[in-house]
Amino acid sequence: MSSEELSGAFRDILSFEEQLTDGRAVVIKFFLYISKEEQKKRFKKLLANKSTAWKVTRRSLEENERYSDYLLINEEMLERTDTGYAPWTIVEAEDKNFASVKIMSTVLYRLETELKKCREHRPVLPKLSPEPPKEPYRN
């Protein structure tokens, strides 16, 4: 992908995320980081089992060989698409339990924060008359 195409993709991502949040959606983004060695170890474990070997594609293995290149692109993506309305959370994912806890606690925190904002900006509704209408509604 050329740098122009990459810049265009980043602009599209930012525009889309802004549209989502303008519509009151909460965008929560995670980047799960594992080292090249850990990724190789996981691939090896998956490949050793016939029922999970299908999860590892030739492309996955090729991308692992170009890990450094992808790391640079990922760093640029994180820098250029991290915003106040759709921030990234980087998750150290070598330990799956740690990663799960960090993801869940981040989701809870972001949702609680957004709910508080909604409560603060809730429109004031007019008070309704406690009296029932004088005549019942008829078709």
C-alpha positions as CSV (number, residue, x, y, z in Angstrom):
1,M,0.0,0.0,0.0
2,S,1.4,3.4,-1.0
3,S,1.8,6.2,1.6
4,E,-1.0,8.1,-0.2
5,E,-3.3,5.1,0.0
6,L,-2.4,4.6,3.7
7,S,-3.1,8.3,4.4
8,G,-6.5,8.0,2.6
9,A,-7.3,4.9,4.6
10,F,-6.5,6.7,7.9
11,R,-8.7,9.7,6.9
12,D,-11.6,7.3,6.1
13,I,-11.2,5.6,9.5
14,L,-11.2,8.9,11.3
15,S,-14.2,10.1,9.4
16,F,-16.1,6.9,10.0
17,E,-15.3,6.8,13.8
18,E,-16.3,10.5,14.1
19,Q,-19.6,9.8,12.4
20,L,-20.2,6.9,14.8
21,T,-19.5,9.0,17.9
22,D,-21.6,11.9,16.6
23,G,-24.4,9.4,16.5
24,R,-23.7,8.7,20.2
25,A,-21.9,5.4,19.6
26,V,-19.1,4.5,21.9
27,V,-16.0,3.4,19.9
28,I,-13.6,1.3,21.9
29,K,-10.5,0.2,20.0
30,F,-7.9,-2.3,21.2
31,F,-4.5,-3.2,19.8
32,L,-3.4,-6.6,21.1
33,Y,0.4,-6.7,21.2
34,I,2.4,-9.9,21.2
35,S,6.0,-10.3,20.4
36,K,7.2,-12.1,17.2
37,E,8.5,-15.0,19.4
38,E,5.2,-15.4,21.2
39,Q,3.3,-15.3,17.8
40,K,5.6,-18.0,16.5
41,K,5.0,-20.1,19.6
42,R,1.3,-19.8,19.2
43,F,1.4,-20.7,15.5
44,K,3.5,-23.7,16.4
45,K,1.0,-24.9,19.0
46,L,-1.9,-24.3,16.6
47,L,-0.2,-26.2,13.8
48,A,0.6,-29.2,16.0
49,N,-3.1,-29.9,16.4
50,K,-5.1,-31.0,13.4
51,S,-8.3,-29.3,14.7
52,T,-6.6,-25.9,15.0
53,A,-4.0,-26.0,12.2
54,W,-6.5,-24.4,9.8
55,K,-6.3,-21.1,11.8
56,V,-2.7,-20.5,10.6
57,T,-2.6,-19.5,7.0
58,R,0.4,-19.3,4.7
59,R,-0.2,-15.5,4.8
60,S,0.0,-15.5,8.6
61,L,3.4,-17.2,8.5
62,E,4.6,-14.8,5.8
63,E,3.4,-11.8,7.8
64,N,5.2,-13.1,10.9
65,E,8.4,-13.1,8.9
66,R,7.8,-9.4,8.1
67,Y,6.9,-8.6,11.7
68,S,9.2,-5.5,11.9
69,D,7.5,-4.0,8.8
70,Y,4.0,-4.6,10.2
71,L,5.1,-3.2,13.6
72,L,6.1,0.1,11.9
73,I,2.8,0.3,10.0
74,N,0.9,-0.5,13.2
75,E,2.7,2.2,15.1
76,E,1.8,4.8,12.5
77,M,-1.8,3.6,12.5
78,L,-2.0,3.9,16.3
79,E,-0.5,7.4,16.2
80,R,-2.7,8.7,13.3
81,T,-6.0,7.2,14.4
82,D,-5.9,7.8,18.1
83,T,-8.4,10.5,19.0
84,G,-10.2,11.8,22.0
85,Y,-13.5,10.4,20.7
86,A,-12.1,7.0,19.6
87,P,-8.9,6.3,21.6
88,W,-6.7,3.2,21.3
89,T,-6.0,1.0,24.2
90,I,-2.8,-1.0,23.7
91,V,-3.1,-4.4,25.4
92,E,-0.1,-6.4,26.4
93,A,-1.4,-9.7,25.2
94,E,1.3,-12.2,25.9
95,D,-0.7,-13.3,28.9
96,K,-4.2,-14.1,27.8
97,N,-5.7,-13.7,31.3
98,F,-4.1,-10.3,31.7
99,A,-5.3,-9.2,28.3
100,S,-8.9,-10.3,29.1
101,V,-9.0,-8.4,32.3
102,K,-7.5,-5.3,30.8
103,I,-10.0,-5.4,27.9
104,M,-13.0,-5.9,30.2
105,S,-11.9,-3.2,32.7
106,T,-11.4,-0.8,29.8
107,V,-14.8,-1.5,28.3
108,L,-16.5,-1.0,31.7
109,Y,-14.6,2.2,32.3
110,R,-15.4,3.7,28.9
111,L,-19.1,2.8,29.2
112,E,-19.4,4.2,32.7
113,T,-17.7,7.4,31.5
114,E,-20.0,7.8,28.5
115,L,-23.1,7.0,30.7
116,K,-22.1,9.8,33.1
117,K,-21.8,12.2,30.1
118,C,-25.3,11.2,28.9
119,R,-26.8,11.8,32.4
120,E,-25.1,15.3,32.5
121,H,-26.5,16.3,29.1
122,R,-29.9,14.7,29.5
123,P,-32.5,17.1,28.1
124,V,-35.1,18.5,30.6
125,L,-38.5,17.2,29.6
126,P,-41.6,19.3,30.2
127,K,-43.8,18.2,33.1
128,L,-47.0,16.5,32.1
129,S,-50.3,17.4,33.6
130,P,-51.3,14.9,36.3
131,E,-54.9,15.2,35.3
132,P,-56.4,12.7,32.9
133,P,-58.0,14.1,29.7
134,K,-61.7,15.3,30.3
135,E,-63.1,13.2,27.5
136,P,-61.9,9.7,26.7
137,Y,-60.2,9.2,23.3
138,R,-62.7,7.8,20.7
139,N,-62.1,6.5,17.2
